[in-house]
Amino acid sequence: MTITVKIPKTFIEDHSERECLRADGDDYRRMFLAEVVTRCLAKHYVVTLTDAQARELLSDADHYVQIGVRELGWHMSGLVASARATRDALVKAGVQQ
């Protein structure tokens, strides 16, 4: 089963960059984004995710929201806000951890 949802570019790009550290570099980032992005908007992507991808993205976003700006630093406030918006969009779309 898949889910299609609109999420901020900032968080999914950051997520895919961190995921490439677990894989084999930039090729993974491009592959992941090409695999999930169905539409590119000004500040958002419309993505189609498998259940596993959606749960992992939700878990990652929730982690950043829980850590928050106080621990990450104010220079990361945009990423935290993007993580919050990503989490909210996924929850609204029915994704559960």
N, C-alpha and C positions, 0 to 999 in steps of 0.2 A: 504494500500500500504506500502511496505517496501523498505529500501535502504540498500545496502551492501557497506561498505567503510572501508579502512584501516586507523586506527588512532593510535596515540602514546599511549602506555600503561600508561604512567605517568598521563595524564590528565583524562582518563576514570576511572582509579583506584581512583584518588582523587575525581572525580565527584561522583562515587558510594559510597565512604566513607561519603561524605557530605550528600548524599541522605538518607543514613541509619539513620542519625540524625532525619529525618522527619518520618521515619518508626519505625521499632522495633529492630534495632541493626544489628550485623554482619550477621545474616541470610539474611537480605535484600541485603547486599552487594554481598554475594555469589550468591543469587538468581538472582540479576540483571546481574552480569557478566556471569553467566551460561546461562541466557536467551538470551543475545545479542551476546556473543562471538562465532563465528563460526570457527575461526582459530587463533592459538597463534603463533606469530613470535617472533624473538629475542627482538625487541623493540616496536612492534606494535601488535595490535589485529585487526583482520578482524571481523567486527561486522555487524549484521543485525538489523536494528532499524526500529521501526514503525515511521510514520511521526511525531507523537507527541514526541517520544523519541529523534528523530533527531533534532527537533526544540528546545527542552529543552536543549540538549547537546550543540547545536549551541549558544543558548542564554547564557548559562553558560560560554562557551569558550570565547565568545565575551566580556562578563563582565570582565573576567580576563585580556584579552588583553587591554581593555579600561583602567582598573585600572593601569596596568603596573607595572614594577619593581620599579619605583620611590616610589610609595605608598606602595607596598607590601614588599619591601626590596630586596636587592640583593640575599639573601638566597632563594628567591622564583623565581629566574630567570629561572630555569629549568621548573618550572610549567607554567610560563608565555609563554615560548617558546613552550612548549607542547600544551598549549591552542591555541596559534597562528596556529600551525600545524594542530590541530584538526579543528579549524574554517575554515582554508583554504581547508582542505580535504572535509568537509561537503558542503561548498559553491561550490567547484568544482563538487561535486556529485549532485548539483542542489537543495540542501536544502535551503529554504528561511524562514525567521522568520515571 
